[in-house]
Amino acid sequence: MSGVHTELGADVCHKANKWCLKFAKQFGLNLSFRGSSEDPRSQDVESDKEGTGIGIWDGKEIIYVSSPSSYTIANLFNMWYRYGFDVISLLDPVTETLNRWQRLYDTKTPWRSLKEFLSRFELTEFTNVTLDKFLSAKGYSQTSIDEIVSGITLVIYQQTAYQLHALSGLISLAASLSAEDLFDIVEGNDEIPAKLVEHSKAELRLRTAVEEIVFVQDRGQYIVRTKEGEEIFEDVIVSVPLEISGIKLIGVKEPPRRDYVHVFVTLIHGVLNPSYFGYEDISLLPPKIITTANSTSPFTVMGIREVFPDNSQLVKFFSRNQTLPQKEIDQIFSKVHKTLVQEWYAYPYAPPLQDHSASEIELSPGLFYPSAFESVGTTMECSMISSRNAVELLLERHQLVPNVEKETMIHQEL
């Protein structure tokens, strides 16, 4: 928009995301680590290198601003005064979770349900409780949970620490507490799935919506119906959440249904009004603003993506369940040149799992549902992990890979 390439969602990966890194390298894509001096975009406003940090907004005032360098004496004192040592010690549970998560890359057998996955990698305890209760039990203050933790989870999942189970919440924190570990694809993150489709040489049929998948039990086959007709398959991988796809499963027990978050992204090219946030000078306004658990703000996160020569800005807003009201836009901006709104159901609400932990990946013989994994976490890497697992189950079903050699061969093929 306005000549600036902007990711609407899924805009970063973590260096611990081995599949993202593998495919980027395999397809010769260029990585840009946040804040890297070698990144030609490192001087952008969003990189925060020359900006005034991140502001926390409660809907009425900015209650805390980080400095450009998080480790200046003044900023450390301000941070300690408001949050104690919580910000620093938050890295401990995040690191523990990442260490357990990393073990899944070395697994030798696929998992058939979320319950099996969580048990195998010792993650069950993180999904049985909300993030706020998990952190409170470890001594973190409510102020830290309301302002920093919920501010981050609202950026990633549009849900507060009081709504998310701890595993999704800690995944969110991992993506924000170590910014130097985050990267994106210079050519655009969408290049990874595009290159994967091209590399697979699969027949891609866009605009061919699937309406029904019928299991013919006596033949062990599936009839896939679209408006254009129907075809018969031995195996089907449903790589879209059933809740938002409109696909009907016939002859198959459906997995538990989840509610999905209706996300709105609003891009506005205009001139910001700093007085809306309590500033007289636009140069003092934090280039990124997150919100608190109880914020009255109509948006959950705001980021300045570009500053143009005429001192106008390209600004990205996230909001949930509603567009950014025009009344608020008129107050936030003194002038608006262009507006673009994109909405979609981005990820499920992720309360403690309960019955969702029993969700099967293989719904019936040969029908695989990797999207069940979204109850655990919704990221680009999670999609790759769950898809790979579904392929492993399919290969195992047809005994295409001997158990002894399976792991090595699958890693080579994928």
N, C-alpha and C positions, 0 to 999 in steps of 0.2 A: 504494500500500500504506500502511496506517495513515493514510489521508487525504493522502498526499504523492504527487504525480505524479512518476514516475521513469522516465526512458528506460532501457531495458535494454541497448540498444546504439545505435550511430550517434547519439550525443548531441550532437555539435558539428559545425559547418562552419567553414571558413576564409574570411576575407574575399576571398581570391583565387578562391573558388569562384563563378564568374560565373553559372552556371545556377541554383544554390541561391538566390543573391541575386535573380536575375531573377524566378523563380517566386514567391518570397516576396513581392516587391513587386507582381507581377501579381495575386496573390490576396489582397492586403491583409493579409498576416500580419505579426505584430510580431516584431522581432528583439531579442534580448537578448545584448549583447556582454559577455563575461566581465569582471567587475571594474568595469563601468561604474557610475558613481554614479547614473545615471538609471534603472538597473535596480532595480525594487523588491525583487528577490531578491538584490541584491548584498551584503546582510548575512548571507546564508546561510553556514553553515560551509564548504561546498565552495568558495565564492568565494575563500576564503583571505585575505580582507581583514582579518578579526579573528582568524583562526586562527594556528597556529604553523607554517605552511608545509607542506612535503612531506618525508616521511621515506623513506629508502632502507633496506629491511629485507633481511637476508641469511638469514632464517629463524631466527636466534639472537639478533640484536641489531639495533637501528637504528644504522647506521654513519654516517649523515650526515642532517642536517636543514637545510633551507633556512629562512631567517627570513621573516617576513611580508613584508618588503620586501627583495627580492633584492639591493638595492644599498646596504645599510647597510655601514659600514666593517668591522664584525665579520664579517658574512656573506661579504663579498668576500674577506677575508683567509682565512677557513676554506675557502672554495671554491678559492681560488688554492693554498692549502697542499696540498689533496688532489688537485685536478684541473688545476692550472696555469691556463692561459688557454683550455683546451679548450672550456669551456661557452660562452664568448663567441664564440670563433672557429668553433664549430659552425654558426653562422648563415651562414657564407660558402658552404659547399657546398649548404646548404638554399636559400639565395637564388639560387644559380646554377641549381639544378634547377627552382625555381619560375619563373624567367625563361624557361627553355626550354619549360616546361609551358604557360606563358601563350600561347605562339605557336599552340597548337592551336585557340584560340578564333577565330583569324583565318584558319584553313585554308579553301581554296576547293574542295577535293575530298575525298571520303571515303577512308579507307584500307580495304584489303581483307584485311589480315593484321596480326598484331602486329609482324611483322618490318618491314613497310612503315611502320607507325606509328612504331616506335622509330627507324628510319633517318631518316625525314623530319624528326623533331623532335630529332635528335641525342641520343637517350637510350639507345642501345644499350650504351654503355660502363658505364652504371649497372646494367644487368641481367645482365651477364656475370660479375659478381663479388659475393661476399657483402659486406654492409655493413661488417663488421669489417675485412676486407682492404682495402676501399676507403678507410676512415678511417685504418687503420694506415699505408697508403702515403702519406697526407698528414701523418703525424706525430702523430696522436692516440694517447694512452696507452691501455694495456690497462685500467687502472683506470677511466678515463672510459668506455671501451667496455663494460666489464662492468657498471658501476654506473649511469651516467646513460643512455647510449645504449640498452643492453639493457633498462633499467628502463622507458624510454619505449616501445620497440617491443613489449614485453610487454603494456603497457597497450593499445596500438592493435591489434596483430595476434597477441598471445599467442605470439610467436616472438622469439628473441634476435637480436642483431646477427650471430651466427654462423650463423643459419639463413636469414635474409632476404637477397634480393638488394638491392643498394644503393638502387635506385629506390624500392621499397616502404619501405625503412628511412628514406630521406630524407623521404618523404611523412609518415611517422610523426613525425619530428622537427619538420617544419613545423607539425604540429598541436599541438606541446607547447612549443616554444622561444619562441613569441610568443603567449602566452595572451591578450593584449589584442586579437589579431586573430581570436579565435574567437567564434562566436555560435551560438545555438540559436533555435528558434522558440518563442515564449512559449506558443502554443496547442498545441505538441507537434510534433516534427519529422515525425511521420507525416501531418501535415496536407498536406504538399507532394504526396506520391503520391495521397492521397485527393482533393485538389483537381484534380490532373491528370486523374484518371479521370473525375471529374465534368465537367470542362471539355471533355474529348474526346467526351463523349456516346457512348462505346463501350458495347457490351453486355458487362457484367461477369458472368461465371459462376463464382461461388465454389463450392468443394466439387465441382468437376467435374474430377477429375484426368485429365490426358492420359496414355494408356498407350503409344500408338504413333504415330509419324509415318512414313507410307509414301510414298516418292517414286515416282510413276508416270511413268517417263521418257518413254514414247512420247506421253503427253499433256501433259507438263510441269506436272503438278498434284500436290497432296499430299492424301493421305487422313489425317485426324486422327481417331484413335480414342479414345473414352472408354468407361467402363462403360455410359453411356447410349446409345451408338451411334457413328456416324461421320459426318463431313462432309468436303467437298472444298473445297480452297482453292488459289488460284494462288500465294499467298505466305504464308509462316509466319515469325514472329519468335519464337525460343525464348528467353524472357527469364528463364530459370532455369538454374543449372548442371546439366548433364546428369548429373554424378556423384552428385547427391543427389535427383534428380527422379524416378527410376524410369522415365523415358521411353525407349523403344526407337526408334532410327532404323533404318529398313529401306530399302535401296536407296541409302543415303548413307554415305560414308566418315566415321566418327566422328572428332572431334578428339582429341588426346592427353588421356588421363585424368589428373586431379590428385587428390591426397589433400586432404581438407578438415579444418580444425581443429574439433574438437568442443568447443564453448565452453559453460561452465556459468556462469550468473549466479545468485548467491544473495543475496537481500534478507533481512535479519534486523532485526526490531525488538526491541531488548533493551537491556541495560545492559552496556557494555563493561567488561572487566577490564583496566585499564592495566598491571598487573604482568606480563601476558603479553608486553608489549613492553618491559618494563624500566622502567616509570614508576610512581610512587606516586600521582600526581595526574592525573586524567583530563584536566584542562584543559591539561596539557603535551603530550598526545598529538597528533601531527600529524594533521590532518583527512583527509589523503590519504597513503597509504603505497604505494610501488612496490617492486618486488623486483629483485634482481640476477640476472645470467645464471646463476650457480651457486647461487641461493638454494634452501634446503631447505623453503621455505614451501609449504603446500598451496594457497595462492592466489597470483595474480600481481599483483593490485592490490586495494586496499581503500580505500573512500571513505565518510566520514560524510556522509550526505545531509541529515539533519535532526536537530536536538536538540529534544526535547519538553519541556514545562514540568516534567515529573516527572524530568528529567535522563536519561531513557532516549534512545536514539539509533536512527535508521534507518540501517543500514550496508549498502553494496553491495560484494560481492566478485566478482571474476572468477577462474575457475580453468579449466584445460584438461584434457580427457579424463577428468575425474572430478568428482563433487560434492565440496563441502567436507565432509570427514569430521566426523561427529558428535562424535568425541573432541576435535577441534580447536575446534569450536563451543563445547563445554562449557568449554574453557580460555580462549577469547577473550572469552566473555561470562560474567558472574556471574549473569545472569538473561536468559531468552529468552521474549518474549511471542508472537512470530509469525515464521514462516519461509516464504519463497516461493523456489522454484527454477525457473529457466527454462533449457532447453538447446537448442542448435541447431548445425548445421554452418555456421559464420558466413562463412568465407573460406578460400581454399586455402592450403596451405603454399606459401611463395614463395621457393624456392631459385633460384640463377641459372637463367635460362629454358631454355637449351639447346634441345631440340626444341619446347618450347612457343612459342618465338618464331615458329615457322612456322604457328601456329594461324590458320586462316582465319576470317574473319567471315561470309562467305557460303559455307556448307558445300556447297551445290549450288545451281543456278539458282533463286532465289526463297526459299531457306531461310537465314535469317540468325540468327547466334548471338552477340549482343553480350556474353554472359557469358564469352566467351573473354578479354575484356579484364581479367577478375579476376586473371589471371596477372601483369598489370602493377601493378594496385593495386585495392583494394576499399574504396571510400568511397561516400557518397551521390552526390558529384559525379562520380566515375568511372562510376557507373551511368547518370547522365544523359548524360555524354559518349559512352559506348559505345552507348546507345540512340539518341541523335540520329544518330550515325554510321550505324547500321543503317537508320534511316529514310531517310537520304540515299542509301544504296546502293539501297534499294527504289525511291525516286523516279527515280534514274538508270536503273535496270533498265527501267522503264516509260516512260522519256523524258518524264516529267511536268513536268520543269523544264529549260528550256534552259540549257546550260552557262554562258552569259554572265550570265544573271540568277539562276542557281541560289542562290548564297550569300545574296543579299539576301532572296529569297523564302522560303527555308528559315528564316532567322532570324526572319522575320515570322511564319511559321506556327508555329514551335516556341516 
